[in-house]
Amino acid sequence: MLTTTVSNLYTIMEERKSVRKYDPTFKMTQAELAEIITKATSAPSSSNLQPWRFLVIQDEAIKKELREIANNQEQIETSAAVIAVLGDAEMYKNVEKIYTQNVAEGHMGEEQKNMMITNSLRMYPSAPFEIRKNIATFDAGLISMQLMLLAKEKGLDTVTMGGFDKVKFAERFELPENQFPIVLIAIGKAAAPAYGSSRLPLGDIARFI
Ligand SMILES: Cc1cc2nc3c(=O)[nH]c(=O)nc-3n(C[C@H](O)[C@H](O)[C@H](O)COP(=O)(O)O)c2cc1C
């Protein structure tokens, strides 16, 4: 029998469902949103390069504009905030900073730090943009899931959206060349429950050998 160290994790996972109807009067403070994002950064990432970036949109006028480039999805406007999850294809530029911090916090010694920096700088900068984009997208998916579960744990709801014009988004928010949008996560107080969703049976998705 498997046990979990956080006994309510499974309940939170079960209860998280994509909510598309929000109470438009419910607002969140920047500090509340910052806390969720900060906690979510415990997610793992390739070489710990943490290639996720966020644009947190609460401004009503900007949300209206964003709705237009996100297939007119209502939750963009009615949720308390939209967290745009971005990827940084030049994540390797933080390698020195990250591994110096690892040493300062006592997670590793100088030798291991230098090896990680050397290896990362040998691999990442010369990898094709598409490869770096895939890595950043995968890692951003991991932190996105953490964000959604943390929100649920606070009694809030979310919906992830891939349905938006990524080119227009990058233009409107003047993303630098190395950054690209991945998903938008609306967060807020549900005004109506999610309509629910089914899952494929285990036999369709897993093979045990
Ligand atoms: C990458 C991704 C993109 C999605 N895009 C949208 C979207 O644009 N609009 C929407 O209403 N839901 C979107 N969803 C939500 C899915 O429809 C939803 O997760 C799925 O139906 C399972 O339902 P559940 O989240 O309630 O368990 C997206 C989900 C993911 C993971």
The ligand as a Gaussian input file, in Angstrom:
#p B3LYP/6-31G(d) Opt

LIG

0 1
 C       -2.256000      22.835000     -22.109000
 C       -3.731000      22.994000     -21.835000
 C       -4.469000      23.870000     -22.588000
 C       -5.826000      24.081000     -22.305000
 N       -6.508000      25.037000     -22.998000
 C       -7.771000      25.353000     -22.611000
 C       -8.437000      26.467000     -23.173000
 O       -7.895000      27.209000     -24.001000
 N       -9.692000      26.730000     -22.759000
 C      -10.340000      25.976000     -21.813000
 O      -11.477000      26.301000     -21.480000
 N       -9.715000      24.915000     -21.248000
 C       -8.465000      24.582000     -21.612000
 N       -7.788000      23.549000     -21.001000
 C       -8.463000      22.774000     -19.947000
 C       -8.803000      21.353000     -20.412000
 O       -9.909000      21.400000     -21.263000
 C       -9.062000      20.503000     -19.164000
 O       -7.898000      20.436000     -18.375000
 C       -9.499000      19.078000     -19.521000
 O      -10.738000      19.089000     -20.186000
 C       -9.618000      18.193000     -18.290000
 O      -10.537000      18.769000     -17.384000
 P      -10.143000      19.189000     -15.902000
 O       -9.030000      20.186000     -15.966000
 O      -11.407000      19.802000     -15.340000
 O       -9.729000      17.962000     -15.166000
 C       -6.455000      23.332000     -21.279000
 C       -5.700000      22.427000     -20.544000
 C       -4.358000      22.258000     -20.782000
 C       -3.556000      21.325000     -19.928000

